[in-house]
Amino acid sequence: MKIIAYGNPILRKQSSEIKEIDGEIRRLVGDMKETMKAAGGVGLAAPQVAVSKMLFVVDWSLLENEEIREEGIVAYINPVIHSVSEKNIVDLEGCLSIPEVAAEVMRPDRIEMSYQDLNGGEVELELTGYPARVVQHEYDHLQGILFIDRLAQSERAKIRDKLKDILAGRVKPFDGTQPVKGTSTEPVTYKRPAVF
Ligand code: CO
């Protein structure tokens, strides 16, 4: 699938709830997983492939030194973040829809969430640290929020020119035709900032 870029109004829309996990949704999840891998992302939200539905996928296997990496690739349907910690932490983020841009974002360290899995089962989950950050970034996509909206003034000033390049089409996100980085047998080295 083609990943849409910063500037596309679809990235600013509120996503709608998925009423039924049918064949169409399963196909979409499969296509998104493939696209995320091909684009070298840790996560991908449906709005990034121009689908305004409450769904994102994460490839936890790319997160070294995190217990959750054993979960592999997970699809999160109709996710809700119920509570966040008072403690905030700052770390680098990037986004597949905002190529070649990285900046420091402050976010809560811990979240409690629930979501539906592909079988429609309700799952409760608590995440801390970088995994919590990845989920918050994807969850934001479903509400039309981008990580650049959460930057301090000083960070935002640093990326202004890069954003202009994306808006002008000089820098483009993965469009499904660029060569796939690495192969499925080759281990991907996870390096911060990850893009998701
Ligand atoms: Co993103």
Residues whose N, C-alpha, C, O or C-beta is under 5 A from the ligand:
A	BS01	CO	G94 C95 L96 F196
